[in-house]
Amino acid sequence: MLVAVGVRKIYRTGAETVTALDEIDLVVPAGEFLAVMGPSGSGKTTLLNCLSGLDDIDNGRIEVDGEDLTAMSDGRRTAHRARNMGFIFQAFNLIPVFTTTENVELPLLLAGANPRKARAAAERTLDRVGLGHRLNHRPPELSGGEQQRVTIARALAGQPKIVWADEPTGNLDTETAGQVMGLLNELHREGLTLILVTHDRDIGGTAERRIEVRDGRIVSDVRLRRPTGPPLAPPAPAAPGQP
């Protein structure tokens, strides 16, 4: 699903040069749950942003599902992300005046999906994450755990091939974080490819595989458990651009 070769990212501020990623090589098979760990400032989030194509790199090659992100124009890379990737962040980034359904269907509509099919996909995915009874509630009316479930539904509604999660439990208490990770693990067991950045070793320990990043390099790569689960085959959501 993901192949990264010699990935290098440099930040330049005036006369100062900082190497954020230094010759990263990484292969992630389809259906794997990978945790990315390391101390603050080690390059974890930069790695996620670069591997997903959110940030440009200075050297190297990144392929997602056989397509070279580094050879794409900005517009084509944006379209590739919308079609193949989902994102979950620590900050929920929900629009407070929109209902949960509207928050989930918005990316599909922006990608050109038919409104009726986008609405059906949003409602179906919200039901999948246990929020079928909160379709018309707005984010301020939801708990933190429910808001994070909305972001998970938003990430999944387009049926992505890979989901990136950056500290998805960072704003949650221990019990709610456990519930969210239980949901992500359940989705992974159904075949979801998941790459999760976390500083929490308990959260990282739920993954199949864990890499440690320090000073922009991968310093360890450990298999925690054997791969599990059949390929993910949920009902097909609205396809962007189709009537």
Phi, psi and omega in degrees: 000319181227131174228121177238131183229121174059036185287128182228132178229126182237133173255133180240123176231102183065235181273353184267138177237127180239123176273105183279323175231132188235094175057057180279128171242131182203137174233127179237113179292157176300137177085004181274151172249107183249128173259134177251118184235167180155163181291166177303135180083007183280342181112011184298306182292323176300320178299313179299314182296322180285317181295331180273353180086007176291326177243148173285158175244163181266337179199155177109186182221139177229123176243134174237119182054040175083000180251133184278107180295326185288344179263000184269152169289166179301318181295318180291324179293321177298317179295322178297318177298315181297327185275329192238350188232152170233151184230136175233126183241164177298314172281128189295330178056040176266150178275114191295335181271355177268150172288169177301318180298316180294323177297321183284323183280343185303311179300326178294318179295319179295333178276358175099013181290152173298130185305319181295317180289326177296318178297316180296319179295320180296313181295319180296318183287322175298320176297323180297326181264013174086021181240027178297340179265006182236027187298327185253010177276152177260156184311318180297343180270001184249155173286169178299319179295321178293321177297320179292328175295325175297318179294326176294316177299318179299320179292330186265342190300328180274010181052061183288161176273340180211141178240133178253131181231119181253105181049054186294344180251009187297332181259013187244151174288169188301315182295315181292322177300320178297322178294318179295317179293327175299319178294315180297321178293323177296316178296322178296319180298337176275359173118001182292132172277122188228127174241118189238127174265130178205153172259353185270117184292331177293317177296313179299330181288350178277351183282168173283326188217145181227130171247148177249133180246132174219132179051039175079010179235151172277116185257346174206153181214107190237133172274119183269327178201167182287150176301145180224157168098145177281170176301142179290131181218065177284169175303138184294127177279180178298129177273132181305131175087353182269145180289000000 
